[in-house]
């Protein structure tokens, strides 16, 4: 164990809490990331995002602030190198803070492992909404965890910086609107007490609600300002169309309204032939049976039809949604990349099923246990707060995807993978540490701020 009182020169003076061995290991691991992922190999989605960034073309399915940032970085160095480097600052920055937070404890070495967990490592080099959102949120979460475990309040400038971070990273992904209130709650929870007769719980609850609403409407205003109506594809409609197609297949009844049929000869068999774990085959190809809406009246009718169809046949909707959701949970990023790598070798492809072990489904009940453990210890253990927020955010995304997912892509729960892995050290502390440290907690304290 490293002696914190040791004043001998360190291998990495900017990381003085690390021993020379730990610093060297960290350097080697980051170097591996650099060798593996640079220069960046952009996926079709990332190339599309980069093209939009170059032209500053804001569309409703791309994160506008990220496009603006990438556009600015491109003036410094063309390409994706700087953008990917910022992504890695989020991931490795979170791990380094974790190393500092648990310094002197064996569990600290787990932060060396997190970036190389197959379901995180395989897509870490991709510049996608999922990775930008995940790495950014993990950095913010570990900063807040550091404050929580050190029992320090946030300063005004720290609060402002964290709120800006929450705003920026929440604009990256639509599902973040269901997740960022947890981060706001955490930020508010770490605010210093003020002199007032209002109880801590009441005051901080109102403040968290007010800030969450401010962030939500601020995000909408920013999107409305940057995204021109001509570039608004009303991306939400594809979820509704996909649901209606899925319900039609599951019930053997046509629920897709006529104005979405490509022509008058479209039948249920045509929809069945194009129905898969992706929405694009139903609309995008030349032979696709369906089209998107063309007017506001059609979009209004689409929502009405969607609601009416679910009311009439809820089992068909649940079958369709459950089928897709289970595919997300049982999918494996590692397996998909292995199949792509071994596709020309029948012998190697035989080993592909082994990689199903890296699906999220086996971890899902364990993640629920993490959440229950955090709630159980929220009043008496300071490690419970980071665990509560991380597990709440990760599970919320999984449940939100049950309703809003458009495909069974493994990267959709990339954020949940990160939340789970960064939760593990806090679970370890709660289960194997004997330290019973109570902390001021607005969930348990009813003291007035004036008496705090």
Residue pairs with C-beta under 8 A, 6 or more apart in sequence:
1 104
2 17
2 18
2 19
2 22
2 103
2 104
4 17
4 103
4 104
10 16
10 18
10 19
10 20
10 23
11 18
11 20
11 23
11 24
12 18
12 20
12 23
12 26
12 27
15 23
15 26
15 96
17 99
17 100
17 103
18 26
18 99
18 103
22 99
25 112
26 96
26 99
26 112
29 112
29 115
29 116
30 88
30 92
33 88
33 92
33 115
33 124
33 125
36 125
37 84
37 88
37 124
37 125
38 81
38 84
39 79
39 80
39 81
40 46
40 79
40 80
40 81
40 83
40 84
40 125
40 127
41 125
42 50
42 80
42 126
42 127
43 126
43 128
45 128
46 80
46 126
46 127
46 128
48 62
49 62
49 66
49 67
49 70
49 127
49 128
50 70
50 80
50 127
51 57
52 58
52 59
52 62
52 67
53 66
53 67
53 68
53 70
53 71
53 74
54 71
54 74
56 67
56 68
56 71
57 67
57 231
58 64
58 67
58 226
58 227
58 228
58 231
59 227
59 231
59 232
59 233
60 223
60 227
60 231
60 232
60 233
60 234
60 235
61 233
61 235
63 129
63 132
63 171
63 172
63 173
64 171
64 222
64 223
64 226
64 227
65 168
65 171
65 172
65 222
66 129
66 132
66 171
66 172
68 226
69 83
69 86
70 83
73 82
73 83
73 86
74 82
76 82
80 127
83 127
84 125
84 127
87 124
87 127
87 131
87 132
87 135
88 124
88 135
89 139
90 132
90 135
90 136
90 138
90 139
91 115
91 124
91 135
91 138
91 139
92 115
93 139
93 142
94 135
94 138
94 139
94 141
94 142
94 422
95 111
95 112
95 114
95 115
96 111
97 139
97 142
97 143
97 145
97 146
98 108
98 110
98 111
98 114
98 142
98 145
98 422
98 425
99 108
99 111
99 112
100 146
101 108
101 142
101 145
101 146
101 149
101 425
102 108
102 111
102 425
102 429
105 429
107 424
107 425
107 428
107 429
108 425
110 424
110 425
110 428
111 425
114 120
114 418
114 421
114 422
115 121
115 124
117 417
117 421
118 333
118 334
118 355
118 358
119 332
119 333
119 334
119 358
119 360
119 410
119 414
119 417
120 414
120 417
120 418
120 421
122 333
122 334
122 337
123 130
123 131
123 333
123 411
123 414
124 131
126 411
128 411
128 414
129 172
129 173
130 173
130 411
130 412
130 414
130 415
131 411
131 414
132 169
132 172
133 169
133 170
133 172
133 173
133 176
133 415
134 414
134 415
134 417
134 418
135 418
136 165
136 168
136 169
136 172
137 169
137 179
137 183
137 393
137 415
137 418
138 418
138 419
138 422
139 165
140 162
140 165
140 166
140 169
140 183
141 183
141 186
141 386
141 389
141 390
141 422
142 422
143 162
144 162
144 183
144 186
144 187
144 190
144 386
144 389
145 385
145 386
145 426
147 153
147 154
147 158
147 190
148 186
148 190
148 382
148 385
148 386
148 439
149 382
149 383
149 386
151 382
151 439
152 190
153 190
153 191
153 192
154 162
154 187
154 190
154 191
154 192
159 187
159 191
162 183
162 187
163 184
163 187
163 211
163 215
166 180
166 183
166 184
166 187
166 215
167 215
167 218
167 219
169 176
170 176
170 177
170 179
170 180
170 215
170 219
171 219
171 222
171 223
173 415
174 404
175 397
175 400
175 401
175 404
177 216
177 219
178 396
178 397
178 400
179 393
179 396
179 397
179 400
179 415
180 212
180 215
181 208
181 212
182 389
182 392
182 393
182 396
183 389
183 393
184 208
184 211
184 212
184 215
185 208
185 389
186 385
186 389
187 211
188 204
188 207
188 208
188 211
189 204
189 208
189 385
189 441
189 442
191 204
191 207
193 200
193 449
193 452
194 203
194 449
195 449
195 450
196 203
196 448
196 449
196 450
197 448
197 449
197 450
198 448
198 449
199 446
199 447
199 448
199 449
200 440
200 442
200 445
200 446
200 447
200 448
200 449
200 452
201 442
201 443
201 445
201 446
203 449
204 442
205 442
233 292
234 292
234 293
234 299
237 292
237 293
237 299
237 302
238 279
238 283
238 292
238 406
239 279
239 404
239 405
239 406
240 302
240 303
240 306
241 256
241 260
241 279
241 282
241 283
241 290
241 292
241 302
242 279
242 282
242 406
243 306
243 310
243 317
243 320
243 321
244 255
244 256
244 257
244 260
244 305
244 306
244 309
245 255
245 256
245 271
245 275
245 282
245 290
246 275
246 316
246 317
246 319
246 320
246 321
246 323
246 324
247 253
247 255
247 309
247 310
247 313
247 316
247 317
247 320
248 254
248 255
248 256
248 268
248 271
248 316
249 268
249 271
249 272
249 275
249 320
250 315
250 316
250 319
250 320
251 313
251 315
251 316
252 268
253 268
253 313
253 316
254 268
254 271
255 305
255 309
255 313
255 316
256 271
256 290
257 301
257 302
257 305
258 264
259 293
259 298
259 301
260 290
260 291
260 292
260 293
260 298
260 302
261 289
261 290
261 291
262 288
262 289
262 290
262 291
266 289
266 290
270 289
271 282
271 289
271 290
273 289
274 281
274 282
274 285
274 287
274 288
274 289
275 281
275 282
277 324
277 327
277 407
277 408
278 406
278 407
278 408
279 406
279 407
280 407
281 288
282 288
282 289
282 290
283 290
283 291
283 292
293 299
293 302
309 316
309 317
310 317
321 402
321 403
322 402
324 405
324 407
324 408
325 401
325 402
325 405
326 361
327 408
328 360
328 401
328 405
328 408
328 409
328 410
328 412
328 413
329 359
329 360
329 361
329 364
329 398
329 413
330 356
330 359
330 360
330 361
331 359
331 360
331 408
331 409
331 410
332 355
332 356
332 357
332 358
332 359
332 410
333 358
333 410
333 411
333 414
334 355
334 358
335 352
335 353
335 355
335 356
335 358
335 359
336 410
338 351
338 352
338 355
339 349
339 352
342 348
342 349
342 351
342 352
343 349
360 398
360 413
360 416
360 417
360 420
363 420
364 398
367 391
367 394
367 395
367 398
367 416
367 420
367 423
368 395
370 387
370 390
370 391
370 420
370 423
370 427
371 388
371 391
371 392
371 395
373 384
373 387
373 427
373 430
373 431
374 384
374 385
374 387
374 388
374 391
374 392
374 426
374 430
375 384
375 388
376 384
377 383
377 384
377 430
378 384
378 385
378 388
378 441
378 443
378 444
379 438
379 441
379 443
379 444
380 436
380 438
381 430
381 436
381 437
382 437
382 438
382 439
383 426
383 429
383 430
383 433
384 426
384 430
385 439
385 441
386 423
386 426
387 423
387 426
387 427
387 430
390 419
390 420
390 422
390 423
390 426
391 419
391 420
391 423
393 415
393 419
394 415
394 416
394 418
394 419
394 420
394 423
395 416
397 413
397 415
397 416
397 419
398 413
398 416
401 412
401 413
405 412
440 452
